[in-house]
């Protein structure tokens, strides 16, 4: 999860859009992922 979170620092729009979509799906599938992202 930490590696995916580090992608939020990326400056390319395509990467950011993909990361947001990835996090959305992770949060839908797993409540622990949502808590991790809120804390970091």
PDB file of N, CA, C, O and CB in Angstrom:
ATOM      1  N   UNK A   1       0.831  -1.184   0.000  1.00  0.00           N
ATOM      2  CA  UNK A   1       0.000   0.000   0.000  1.00  0.00           C
ATOM      3  C   UNK A   1       0.875   1.247   0.000  1.00  0.00           C
ATOM      4  O   UNK A   1       0.527   2.246  -0.629  1.00  0.00           O
ATOM      5  CB  UNK A   1      -0.945  -0.001   1.208  1.00  0.00           C
ATOM      6  N   UNK A   2       1.993   1.199   0.690  1.00  0.00           N
ATOM      7  CA  UNK A   2       2.881   2.353   0.754  1.00  0.00           C
ATOM      8  C   UNK A   2       3.429   2.745  -0.608  1.00  0.00           C
ATOM      9  O   UNK A   2       3.586   3.928  -0.910  1.00  0.00           O
ATOM     10  CB  UNK A   2       4.020   2.072   1.693  1.00  0.00           C
ATOM     11  N   UNK A   3       3.716   1.747  -1.422  1.00  0.00           N
ATOM     12  CA  UNK A   3       4.228   2.027  -2.766  1.00  0.00           C
ATOM     13  C   UNK A   3       3.177   2.748  -3.602  1.00  0.00           C
ATOM     14  O   UNK A   3       3.491   3.697  -4.319  1.00  0.00           O
ATOM     15  CB  UNK A   3       4.659   0.724  -3.463  1.00  0.00           C
ATOM     16  N   UNK A   4       1.944   2.301  -3.509  1.00  0.00           N
ATOM     17  CA  UNK A   4       0.866   2.965  -4.252  1.00  0.00           C
ATOM     18  C   UNK A   4       0.656   4.388  -3.741  1.00  0.00           C
ATOM     19  O   UNK A   4       0.408   5.301  -4.528  1.00  0.00           O
ATOM     20  CB  UNK A   4      -0.447   2.160  -4.138  1.00  0.00           C
ATOM     21  N   UNK A   5       0.753   4.578  -2.434  1.00  0.00           N
ATOM     22  CA  UNK A   5       0.573   5.916  -1.861  1.00  0.00           C
ATOM     23  C   UNK A   5       1.671   6.862  -2.331  1.00  0.00           C
ATOM     24  O   UNK A   5       1.433   8.059  -2.494  1.00  0.00           O
ATOM     25  CB  UNK A   5       0.560   5.846  -0.326  1.00  0.00           C
ATOM     26  N   UNK A   6       2.867   6.335  -2.549  1.00  0.00           N
ATOM     27  CA  UNK A   6       3.964   7.187  -3.017  1.00  0.00           C
ATOM     28  C   UNK A   6       3.703   7.714  -4.428  1.00  0.00           C
ATOM     29  O   UNK A   6       4.276   8.732  -4.818  1.00  0.00           O
ATOM     30  CB  UNK A   6       5.285   6.412  -2.986  1.00  0.00           C
ATOM     31  N   UNK A   7       2.860   7.048  -5.187  1.00  0.00           N
ATOM     32  CA  UNK A   7       2.532   7.508  -6.544  1.00  0.00           C
ATOM     33  C   UNK A   7       1.734   8.800  -6.534  1.00  0.00           C
ATOM     34  O   UNK A   7       1.650   9.476  -7.559  1.00  0.00           O
ATOM     35  CB  UNK A   7       1.753   6.437  -7.287  1.00  0.00           C
ATOM     36  N   UNK A   8       1.147   9.158  -5.397  1.00  0.00           N
ATOM     37  CA  UNK A   8       0.394  10.413  -5.315  1.00  0.00           C
ATOM     38  C   UNK A   8       1.300  11.630  -5.464  1.00  0.00           C
ATOM     39  O   UNK A   8       0.819  12.735  -5.714  1.00  0.00           O
ATOM     40  CB  UNK A   8      -0.357  10.490  -3.992  1.00  0.00           C
ATOM     41  N   UNK A   9       2.598  11.436  -5.312  1.00  0.00           N
ATOM     42  CA  UNK A   9       3.549  12.544  -5.470  1.00  0.00           C
ATOM     43  C   UNK A   9       3.955  12.743  -6.931  1.00  0.00           C
ATOM     44  O   UNK A   9       4.675  13.684  -7.265  1.00  0.00           O
ATOM     45  CB  UNK A   9       4.794  12.294  -4.618  1.00  0.00           C
ATOM     46  N   UNK A  10       3.488  11.851  -7.783  1.00  0.00           N
ATOM     47  CA  UNK A  10       3.801  11.908  -9.215  1.00  0.00           C
ATOM     48  C   UNK A  10       3.196  13.165  -9.836  1.00  0.00           C
ATOM     49  O   UNK A  10       2.145  13.634  -9.399  1.00  0.00           O
ATOM     50  CB  UNK A  10       3.278  10.643  -9.941  1.00  0.00           C
ATOM     51  N   UNK A  11       3.856  13.702 -10.847  1.00  0.00           N
ATOM     52  CA  UNK A  11       3.404  14.947 -11.468  1.00  0.00           C
ATOM     53  C   UNK A  11       2.646  14.731 -12.775  1.00  0.00           C
ATOM     54  O   UNK A  11       2.103  15.686 -13.330  1.00  0.00           O
ATOM     55  CB  UNK A  11       4.583  15.841 -11.721  1.00  0.00           C
ATOM     56  N   UNK A  12       2.599  13.514 -13.269  1.00  0.00           N
ATOM     57  CA  UNK A  12       1.910  13.236 -14.530  1.00  0.00           C
ATOM     58  C   UNK A  12       0.436  12.949 -14.265  1.00  0.00           C
ATOM     59  O   UNK A  12       0.097  12.116 -13.425  1.00  0.00           O
ATOM     60  CB  UNK A  12       2.569  12.043 -15.267  1.00  0.00           C
ATOM     61  N   UNK A  13      -0.428  13.643 -14.984  1.00  0.00           N
ATOM     62  CA  UNK A  13      -1.871  13.521 -14.765  1.00  0.00           C
ATOM     63  C   UNK A  13      -2.382  12.103 -14.958  1.00  0.00           C
ATOM     64  O   UNK A  13      -3.242  11.653 -14.200  1.00  0.00           O
ATOM     65  CB  UNK A  13      -2.609  14.445 -15.692  1.00  0.00           C
ATOM     66  N   UNK A  14      -1.881  11.401 -15.939  1.00  0.00           N
ATOM     67  CA  UNK A  14      -2.335  10.036 -16.193  1.00  0.00           C
ATOM     68  C   UNK A  14      -2.067   9.115 -15.020  1.00  0.00           C
ATOM     69  O   UNK A  14      -2.895   8.269 -14.682  1.00  0.00           O
ATOM     70  CB  UNK A  14      -1.669   9.487 -17.429  1.00  0.00           C
ATOM     71  N   UNK A  15      -0.909   9.281 -14.401  1.00  0.00           N
ATOM     72  CA  UNK A  15      -0.566   8.464 -13.234  1.00  0.00           C
ATOM     73  C   UNK A  15      -1.490   8.812 -12.074  1.00  0.00           C
ATOM     74  O   UNK A  15      -1.982   7.916 -11.389  1.00  0.00           O
ATOM     75  CB  UNK A  15       0.917   8.672 -12.828  1.00  0.00           C
ATOM     76  N   UNK A  16      -1.730  10.094 -11.845  1.00  0.00           N
ATOM     77  CA  UNK A  16      -2.597  10.511 -10.742  1.00  0.00           C
ATOM     78  C   UNK A  16      -4.018   9.986 -10.909  1.00  0.00           C
ATOM     79  O   UNK A  16      -4.631   9.524  -9.946  1.00  0.00           O
ATOM     80  CB  UNK A  16      -2.618  12.030 -10.638  1.00  0.00           C
ATOM     81  N   UNK A  17      -4.536  10.057 -12.121  1.00  0.00           N
ATOM     82  CA  UNK A  17      -5.886   9.547 -12.377  1.00  0.00           C
ATOM     83  C   UNK A  17      -5.945   8.049 -12.094  1.00  0.00           C
ATOM     84  O   UNK A  17      -6.899   7.565 -11.485  1.00  0.00           O
ATOM     85  CB  UNK A  17      -6.314   9.836 -13.838  1.00  0.00           C
ATOM     86  N   UNK A  18      -4.936   7.325 -12.532  1.00  0.00           N
ATOM     87  CA  UNK A  18      -4.897   5.878 -12.306  1.00  0.00           C
ATOM     88  C   UNK A  18      -4.802   5.543 -10.825  1.00  0.00           C
ATOM     89  O   UNK A  18      -5.449   4.606 -10.358  1.00  0.00           O
ATOM     90  CB  UNK A  18      -3.723   5.259 -13.050  1.00  0.00           C
ATOM     91  N   UNK A  19      -4.003   6.296 -10.089  1.00  0.00           N
ATOM     92  CA  UNK A  19      -3.847   6.054  -8.653  1.00  0.00           C
ATOM     93  C   UNK A  19      -5.156   6.320  -7.917  1.00  0.00           C
ATOM     94  O   UNK A  19      -5.525   5.559  -7.022  1.00  0.00           O
ATOM     95  CB  UNK A  19      -2.723   6.934  -8.075  1.00  0.00           C
ATOM     96  N   UNK A  20      -5.849   7.373  -8.275  1.00  0.00           N
ATOM     97  CA  UNK A  20      -7.134   7.672  -7.635  1.00  0.00           C
ATOM     98  C   UNK A  20      -8.132   6.553  -7.920  1.00  0.00           C
ATOM     99  O   UNK A  20      -8.883   6.153  -7.031  1.00  0.00           O
ATOM    100  CB  UNK A  20      -7.692   9.033  -8.129  1.00  0.00           C
ATOM    101  N   UNK A  21      -8.147   6.052  -9.141  1.00  0.00           N
ATOM    102  CA  UNK A  21      -9.039   4.937  -9.475  1.00  0.00           C
ATOM    103  C   UNK A  21      -8.665   3.685  -8.687  1.00  0.00           C
ATOM    104  O   UNK A  21      -9.539   2.971  -8.195  1.00  0.00           O
ATOM    105  CB  UNK A  21      -8.991   4.644 -10.984  1.00  0.00           C
ATOM    106  N   UNK A  22      -7.363   3.420  -8.569  1.00  0.00           N
ATOM    107  CA  UNK A  22      -6.887   2.274  -7.800  1.00  0.00           C
ATOM    108  C   UNK A  22      -7.320   2.380  -6.343  1.00  0.00           C
ATOM    109  O   UNK A  22      -7.833   1.418  -5.772  1.00  0.00           O
ATOM    110  CB  UNK A  22      -5.360   2.163  -7.893  1.00  0.00           C
ATOM    111  N   UNK A  23      -7.113   3.555  -5.738  1.00  0.00           N
ATOM    112  CA  UNK A  23      -7.487   3.745  -4.341  1.00  0.00           C
ATOM    113  C   UNK A  23      -8.991   3.633  -4.142  1.00  0.00           C
ATOM    114  O   UNK A  23      -9.445   3.114  -3.121  1.00  0.00           O
ATOM    115  CB  UNK A  23      -7.000   5.095  -3.845  1.00  0.00           C
ATOM    116  N   UNK A  24      -9.758   4.107  -5.094  1.00  0.00           N
ATOM    117  CA  UNK A  24     -11.216   3.994  -5.007  1.00  0.00           C
ATOM    118  C   UNK A  24     -11.628   2.527  -4.952  1.00  0.00           C
ATOM    119  O   UNK A  24     -12.459   2.140  -4.131  1.00  0.00           O
ATOM    120  CB  UNK A  24     -11.893   4.697  -6.205  1.00  0.00           C
ATOM    121  N   UNK A  25     -11.048   1.720  -5.823  1.00  0.00           N
ATOM    122  CA  UNK A  25     -11.378   0.293  -5.839  1.00  0.00           C
ATOM    123  C   UNK A  25     -10.876  -0.408  -4.578  1.00  0.00           C
ATOM    124  O   UNK A  25     -11.563  -1.276  -4.039  1.00  0.00           O
ATOM    125  CB  UNK A  25     -10.781  -0.376  -7.083  1.00  0.00           C
ATOM    126  N   UNK A  26      -9.691  -0.044  -4.105  1.00  0.00           N
ATOM    127  CA  UNK A  26      -9.172  -0.639  -2.872  1.00  0.00           C
ATOM    128  C   UNK A  26     -10.074  -0.333  -1.688  1.00  0.00           C
ATOM    129  O   UNK A  26     -10.337  -1.205  -0.860  1.00  0.00           O
ATOM    130  CB  UNK A  26      -7.760  -0.136  -2.592  1.00  0.00           C
ATOM    131  N   UNK A  27     -10.543   0.891  -1.607  1.00  0.00           N
ATOM    132  CA  UNK A  27     -11.405   1.295  -0.495  1.00  0.00           C
ATOM    133  C   UNK A  27     -12.764   0.605  -0.560  1.00  0.00           C
ATOM    134  O   UNK A  27     -13.348   0.292   0.478  1.00  0.00           O
ATOM    135  CB  UNK A  27     -11.593   2.811  -0.495  1.00  0.00           C
ATOM    136  N   UNK A  28     -13.262   0.368  -1.746  1.00  0.00           N
ATOM    137  CA  UNK A  28     -14.524  -0.362  -1.892  1.00  0.00           C
ATOM    138  C   UNK A  28     -14.369  -1.807  -1.420  1.00  0.00           C
ATOM    139  O   UNK A  28     -15.284  -2.373  -0.821  1.00  0.00           O
ATOM    140  CB  UNK A  28     -15.001  -0.329  -3.360  1.00  0.00           C
ATOM    141  N   UNK A  29     -13.213  -2.395  -1.693  1.00  0.00           N
ATOM    142  CA  UNK A  29     -12.986  -3.804  -1.401  1.00  0.00           C
ATOM    143  C   UNK A  29     -12.530  -4.059   0.031  1.00  0.00           C
ATOM    144  O   UNK A  29     -12.731  -5.153   0.558  1.00  0.00           O
ATOM    145  CB  UNK A  29     -11.972  -4.355  -2.350  1.00  0.00           C
ATOM    146  N   UNK A  30     -11.916  -3.059   0.665  1.00  0.00           N
ATOM    147  CA  UNK A  30     -11.288  -3.317   1.957  1.00  0.00           C
ATOM    148  C   UNK A  30     -11.340  -2.069   2.826  1.00  0.00           C
ATOM    149  O   UNK A  30     -10.764  -1.040   2.470  1.00  0.00           O
ATOM    150  CB  UNK A  30      -9.833  -3.782   1.771  1.00  0.00           C
ATOM    151  N   UNK A  31     -12.013  -2.149   3.946  1.00  0.00           N
ATOM    152  CA  UNK A  31     -12.124  -1.007   4.864  1.00  0.00           C
ATOM    153  C   UNK A  31     -10.766  -0.644   5.473  1.00  0.00           C
ATOM    154  O   UNK A  31     -10.530   0.520   5.796  1.00  0.00           O
ATOM    155  CB  UNK A  31     -13.131  -1.319   5.983  1.00  0.00           C
ATOM    156  N   UNK A  32      -9.878  -1.619   5.632  1.00  0.00           N
ATOM    157  CA  UNK A  32      -8.546  -1.338   6.181  1.00  0.00           C
ATOM    158  C   UNK A  32      -7.754  -0.420   5.257  1.00  0.00           C
ATOM    159  O   UNK A  32      -6.973   0.408   5.726  1.00  0.00           O
ATOM    160  CB  UNK A  32      -7.772  -2.646   6.410  1.00  0.00           C
ATOM    161  N   UNK A  33      -7.948  -0.561   3.962  1.00  0.00           N
ATOM    162  CA  UNK A  33      -7.265   0.310   3.003  1.00  0.00           C
ATOM    163  C   UNK A  33      -7.710   1.751   3.196  1.00  0.00           C
ATOM    164  O   UNK A  33      -6.895   2.670   3.114  1.00  0.00           O
ATOM    165  CB  UNK A  33      -7.539  -0.145   1.555  1.00  0.00           C
ATOM    166  N   UNK A  34      -8.991   1.953   3.452  1.00  0.00           N
ATOM    167  CA  UNK A  34      -9.511   3.298   3.661  1.00  0.00           C
ATOM    168  C   UNK A  34      -8.895   3.923   4.914  1.00  0.00           C
ATOM    169  O   UNK A  34      -8.517   5.095   4.903  1.00  0.00           O
ATOM    170  CB  UNK A  34     -11.045   3.269   3.774  1.00  0.00           C
ATOM    171  N   UNK A  35      -8.796   3.155   5.976  1.00  0.00           N
ATOM    172  CA  UNK A  35      -8.193   3.666   7.210  1.00  0.00           C
ATOM    173  C   UNK A  35      -6.713   3.999   7.000  1.00  0.00           C
ATOM    174  O   UNK A  35      -6.226   5.009   7.506  1.00  0.00           O
ATOM    175  CB  UNK A  35      -8.348   2.638   8.349  1.00  0.00           C
ATOM    176  N   UNK A  36      -6.005   3.160   6.261  1.00  0.00           N
ATOM    177  CA  UNK A  36      -4.591   3.411   5.982  1.00  0.00           C
ATOM    178  C   UNK A  36      -4.419   4.724   5.222  1.00  0.00           C
ATOM    179  O   UNK A  36      -3.547   5.528   5.552  1.00  0.00           O
ATOM    180  CB  UNK A  36      -3.982   2.246   5.177  1.00  0.00           C
ATOM    181  N   UNK A  37      -5.243   4.935   4.218  1.00  0.00           N
ATOM    182  CA  UNK A  37      -5.125   6.145   3.404  1.00  0.00           C
ATOM    183  C   UNK A  37      -5.507   7.391   4.193  1.00  0.00           C
ATOM    184  O   UNK A  37      -4.938   8.459   3.965  1.00  0.00           O
ATOM    185  CB  UNK A  37      -6.000   6.032   2.161  1.00  0.00           C
ATOM    186  N   UNK A  38      -6.439   7.278   5.099  1.00  0.00           N
ATOM    187  CA  UNK A  38      -6.817   8.426   5.926  1.00  0.00           C
ATOM    188  C   UNK A  38      -5.679   8.840   6.849  1.00  0.00           C
ATOM    189  O   UNK A  38      -5.472  10.029   7.092  1.00  0.00           O
ATOM    190  CB  UNK A  38      -8.065   8.102   6.750  1.00  0.00           C
ATOM    191  N   UNK A  39      -4.947   7.865   7.360  1.00  0.00           N
ATOM    192  CA  UNK A  39      -3.863   8.152   8.303  1.00  0.00           C
ATOM    193  C   UNK A  39      -2.625   8.696   7.603  1.00  0.00           C
ATOM    194  O   UNK A  39      -1.840   9.428   8.206  1.00  0.00           O
ATOM    195  CB  UNK A  39      -3.501   6.898   9.081  1.00  0.00           C
ATOM    196  N   UNK A  40      -2.450   8.344   6.343  1.00  0.00           N
ATOM    197  CA  UNK A  40      -1.233   8.753   5.630  1.00  0.00           C
ATOM    198  C   UNK A  40      -1.586   9.785   4.656  1.00  0.00           C
ATOM    199  O   UNK A  40      -0.717  10.280   3.938  1.00  0.00           O
ATOM    200  CB  UNK A  40      -0.549   7.590   4.934  1.00  0.00           C
TER     201      UNK A  40
END
